[in-house]
Amino acid sequence: MIRTSILSSITKLSSSSIKRVPIAITSTTTATVLPRSQYQTTSIVRMSSSSTSSSSLPSAERPESFSDPNLKPKLHLYTVGTPNGLKPSILLEELHEAYPENKDLVYDFIPLRFSEVDQKKPEFLAINPNGRIPALVDDNFDQHNIWESASILLWLIDRYDKDHKLSFEDPKLKADTLSWIFFAHGGVGPMQGQANHFARYAPEKIEYGIKRYREETSRLYSVLEGQLAKPESKGFLVGGKYSVADINVFPWVRSYAWAGVDIEPFPNVKKWLDTIEARPAVYKGVGVPSRPKKLTKEEEDAKAEASRKAFGFNK
């Protein structure tokens, strides 16, 4: 299902110059991947909408791709800039570049705040009863709610990737895609998440937990390494091309350093990361809801402490 496509040129978004302008909401194909050094710096235009104005949740905002106020958002993404939160925004940006004329792919996003426990508020629980991000509301299908990051990806692929630019038509490759998605969703994400918890957020350092989950995450990376090393893979997980299978695990692997996982034993994984990171649509998607920045050790510690307080891990 996947023929990769991206625009031949893209300008780099800068987190330092975000403009938010109130608006009213009324309801590829072939290209060249630019190396990161060729991106130009420009401003991110985010437009606040009134779609959640009567809610205690934050107002909806628009990504730069859909800054035109005449475009009505049809998809509403509730998200935070975590690995799971980045999966849908990356895929939405890739789909937009693959199908630029499809107005059903116009989306906005609601940047939930863990510090305000937005994910447990009644308005959000009505969308995702599990109270976790991300979640998607699709106005094209009677405001249907979809939650769990991998489920959102599969929904978007099934509904909007009609030419299989980011997926596969062959049933065997479809099955392979699902295998790698479930591998990441049930393995890499949970294990690396636990590595993060014990290394960053636990109120006391438990070396067994840190070692256990870092080693298991490394083992899972070795599985990725083996697949990517195969000549027929052409550097991607399924079918010799970039697909939703890659998108599903990429945000977790790109945060290996935060989890304290060494990437050096996995050269093919590192090359895969660099290849995907250089895609303009990925750059845009990673900037939703905000562009991450490189942190100092002190800033990392402060971020971890804020998360401990927000989630009650200090108790």
Residue pairs with C-beta under 8 A, 6 or more apart in sequence:
1 157
1 161
1 164
1 165
1 166
1 167
1 168
1 169
1 173
1 174
1 177
1 243
1 244
2 161
2 164
2 165
2 166
2 167
2 168
2 238
2 239
2 241
2 242
2 243
2 244
3 29
3 98
3 163
3 164
3 165
3 166
3 241
4 94
4 98
4 165
4 166
4 241
4 242
4 243
5 28
5 29
5 30
5 31
5 97
5 98
5 165
6 28
6 31
6 32
6 33
6 94
6 97
6 279
6 280
6 281
7 28
7 31
7 97
7 280
7 281
8 31
8 32
9 32
9 34
9 280
10 34
10 39
10 280
10 283
10 284
11 39
11 40
11 41
11 42
12 39
12 40
12 41
12 42
12 283
13 42
13 43
13 44
13 64
13 283
13 284
13 287
13 291
14 41
14 42
14 43
14 44
14 291
15 44
15 287
15 290
15 291
15 292
15 293
17 43
17 44
18 43
18 44
18 46
18 290
19 43
19 44
19 45
19 46
20 46
20 47
20 48
20 61
21 45
21 47
21 48
22 47
22 48
22 50
23 47
23 48
23 49
23 50
23 62
23 69
24 49
24 50
24 69
25 49
25 50
25 51
25 60
25 72
25 73
25 108
26 72
27 72
27 73
27 74
27 139
28 97
28 98
28 99
28 100
28 165
29 98
29 165
31 97
33 275
33 278
33 279
33 280
34 278
34 280
35 278
36 277
36 278
36 283
39 280
39 283
44 64
44 287
44 291
45 62
45 64
45 67
46 61
46 62
46 63
46 64
46 67
47 61
47 62
47 67
47 69
48 59
48 60
48 61
49 59
49 60
49 61
49 62
49 73
49 108
50 59
50 60
51 59
51 60
51 73
51 76
51 108
51 110
52 58
52 59
52 60
52 110
52 123
53 59
55 123
56 118
56 121
56 123
57 78
57 110
57 112
57 118
57 121
57 123
57 124
58 110
58 111
58 112
58 113
58 118
59 110
60 73
60 76
60 108
60 109
60 110
61 108
61 109
61 110
61 111
61 289
62 73
62 108
62 109
63 89
63 93
63 107
63 108
63 109
63 284
63 287
63 288
64 284
65 93
65 96
65 284
66 73
66 96
66 106
66 107
66 108
71 103
71 106
72 103
72 106
73 106
73 107
73 108
73 139
74 103
74 104
74 105
74 106
74 107
74 138
74 139
74 140
75 92
75 104
75 105
75 106
75 107
75 108
75 136
75 137
75 138
75 139
75 140
76 107
76 108
76 109
76 110
76 136
76 137
76 139
77 88
77 89
77 92
77 107
77 108
77 109
77 110
77 134
77 135
77 136
77 288
78 109
78 110
78 112
78 124
78 127
78 128
78 133
78 134
78 135
78 136
78 137
79 85
79 86
79 88
79 89
79 109
79 110
79 111
79 112
79 133
79 134
79 288
79 289
80 111
80 112
80 113
80 114
80 133
80 134
80 289
81 286
81 288
81 289
81 290
81 292
82 133
82 251
83 189
83 192
83 251
83 252
83 254
83 255
84 132
84 133
84 134
84 149
84 189
84 251
85 133
85 134
85 149
85 289
86 251
86 285
86 286
86 288
87 134
87 149
87 150
87 152
87 153
87 247
87 248
87 251
88 134
88 136
88 149
88 152
88 153
88 156
89 109
89 284
89 285
89 286
89 288
90 247
90 250
90 251
90 281
90 282
90 285
90 286
91 152
91 153
91 156
91 157
91 166
91 244
91 247
91 285
92 105
92 107
92 156
92 285
93 281
93 282
93 284
93 285
93 288
94 166
94 247
94 279
94 281
94 282
94 285
95 102
95 105
95 156
95 160
95 161
95 166
96 102
96 105
96 281
97 280
97 281
98 161
98 163
98 165
98 166
99 105
99 160
99 163
99 165
102 160
104 140
104 160
105 160
109 288
109 289
111 289
111 290
112 118
112 119
112 124
112 133
114 307
114 310
114 311
115 306
115 310
117 310
118 124
119 128
119 131
119 132
119 133
120 131
124 131
124 135
125 131
127 135
127 137
127 145
127 147
128 135
128 145
128 147
130 147
130 148
132 147
134 147
134 149
134 152
135 145
135 146
135 147
135 152
136 145
136 146
136 147
136 152
136 155
136 156
137 143
137 144
137 145
137 146
138 144
138 146
138 155
138 159
140 159
141 159
146 152
146 155
148 185
149 185
149 248
150 181
150 182
150 184
150 185
150 248
153 181
153 244
153 247
153 248
154 181
154 244
157 166
157 167
157 244
161 167
161 244
166 242
166 243
166 244
166 247
167 174
167 177
167 243
167 244
168 174
168 176
168 177
168 238
168 239
168 243
170 239
173 238
173 239
176 238
176 239
176 245
177 238
177 239
177 243
177 244
177 245
180 227
180 237
180 238
180 245
180 248
180 249
181 244
181 245
181 248
183 220
183 223
183 249
184 248
184 249
184 252
185 248
187 220
188 217
188 220
188 221
188 224
188 249
188 252
188 253
189 252
191 213
191 216
191 217
191 220
192 213
192 217
192 220
192 252
192 255
192 256
192 259
192 261
194 209
194 213
195 210
195 213
195 214
195 216
195 217
195 259
195 260
195 261
196 258
196 259
197 209
197 213
198 205
198 206
198 209
198 210
198 213
199 210
199 214
199 259
199 260
200 258
200 304
200 307
201 304
201 307
201 308
201 311
201 313
202 209
202 313
203 308
203 313
203 314
203 315
210 260
214 259
214 260
214 261
217 256
217 259
217 261
218 261
218 262
218 265
221 253
221 256
221 261
221 263
221 265
221 266
221 269
222 265
222 266
224 237
224 249
224 253
224 266
224 268
224 269
224 272
225 265
225 266
225 267
225 268
225 269
227 233
227 237
228 235
228 236
228 237
228 268
228 269
228 271
228 272
229 268
232 240
233 240
234 240
234 241
235 268
235 271
235 272
235 275
236 242
236 243
236 245
236 246
236 272
237 243
237 245
237 246
237 249
238 245
238 246
242 275
242 276
242 279
246 272
246 276
250 273
250 276
250 282
251 286
253 269
253 273
254 273
254 277
256 262
256 263
257 263
258 300
263 269
263 270
263 273
264 270
276 282
277 283
286 292
295 303
307 313
308 314
